[in-house]
Amino acid sequence: MKITILLFVLTIAFASCKTTAQTTETTNRKSLFNGENLEGWTIYGTEKWYVEDGLLVCESGPDKGYGYLGTNDHYKNFELNLEFKQEANGNSGVFIRSTFDGTKVSGWQVEVAPPGNNTGGVYESYGRGWLRLKWANGIV
């Protein structure tokens, strides 16, 4: 399975991509991804993460187990904007306010899934489960 994540505008203070990331004084925005390499990120698990044509790309690892890409920095207050493209059916998402223990992630995940499978919903892993579902016709 190959999942391409298009990081269109990562405006934040969320997780870090580049320690020398561009920050503007007036907006306090930080780009998490430099479009060139995985500097500032840590790979968890066996999935293959790499940069291709300025995009973050993930492919299933040899054991088909879970894997994650996490930033090295943590943030309290942030806005995250991104675009993604999922090329195969599978379970994916963007974790926020989460911690890693190997490939066990505790925290909130904004779901990225095939159409009709809760994309945009918020799920708390190892916690309360679904916190907010988002369907094609709006938030439930």
Secondary structure as GFF3:
##gff-version 3
##sequence-region A 1 140
A	DSSP	beta_strand	2	5	.	.	.	ID=ss1
A	DSSP	beta_strand	41	45	.	.	.	ID=ss2
A	DSSP	beta_strand	48	52	.	.	.	ID=ss3
A	DSSP	beta_strand	55	59	.	.	.	ID=ss4
A	DSSP	beta_strand	67	71	.	.	.	ID=ss5
A	DSSP	beta_strand	85	86	.	.	.	ID=ss6
A	DSSP	beta_strand	92	101	.	.	.	ID=ss7
A	DSSP	beta_strand	104	112	.	.	.	ID=ss8
A	DSSP	beta_strand	122	125	.	.	.	ID=ss9
A	DSSP	beta_strand	129	132	.	.	.	ID=ss10
A	DSSP	beta_strand	134	135	.	.	.	ID=ss11
A	DSSP	beta_strand	138	139	.	.	.	ID=ss12
###
